[in-house]
Amino acid sequence: MAMKSNSPRIYLLPNLMTAGNLFCGFLAILMIFEGMQNPDSGVMPYYKAIALILGACVFDLLDGRVARLRGQESMFGREFDSLADIVSFGIAPALLVMDIVLNDFSHRLGWLTAFGYLLCGGMRLARFNCMAAEPDESGSKDFTGFPIPAAAGLIASLTLLMLWLNEGEKEVGPWKYGLLILMWLLSFLMLSEFHYPSFKKINWRTRRTLPWVFVIIFVAVSAVIFWHVVPAMIFTSYLIYGGIRPWISRKWRREIEEDGGEPEVAILKNAEDDENETAA
């Protein structure tokens, strides 16, 4: 009698995206260590590390989209994604900020802040996996707590902006106090009960009005041209949006977070009505 295999389902394309996420996090850590060991190298290793962390955010965005689009969501993919996230969005940002900013404070405060962020990020991922294993009966797609990829993207993009404002010097000046507070704020938000939109209802079939298409293209082009400013604005806007979201009307929330176009069923019904009128 053949024994049933306990091997999990492993889909190639989504896990390739997750592997890209992990690879970017690994390289980012190497770049940070290079900056630590070679002070004469300036800020270039840190620019590379920041770019790799932001690249990991892109891979993390793609892996879930690809899995849902192809119907290839799996428990293995969820666990692999969390393991990659703790490297790319937990360890890498903690080391980046600890080396650039927190060394100016006492070593104990620096270590405590960096580890506190890493600990909260790990607990946030563990809670997410537990909640995914027991889906919400309401069918909500929201994130409970600030997502760790967004937290890492915010830290990396703001560090990039501070380095640019300080004309490429590793010492970011008085900005370091704001980044220290931000680390503790993000640690709290990751474990909080605040709800942030996942935008999972937006996919390749999503329809948008012409002004929305213009805004999306404009933001994407601006992020490439003004790479030292726009990413920080995007991640900061997401952080603020989660805070003011309960006071935004449901109509605007649906327009922002979901498919803003006319539902397909409604389109088909209207088409049938048009045909009936024509036949009449």
Order of alpha helices (4+ residues) and beta strands (2+ residues): alpha-alpha-alpha-alpha-alpha-beta-alpha-alpha-beta-alpha-alpha-alpha-alpha
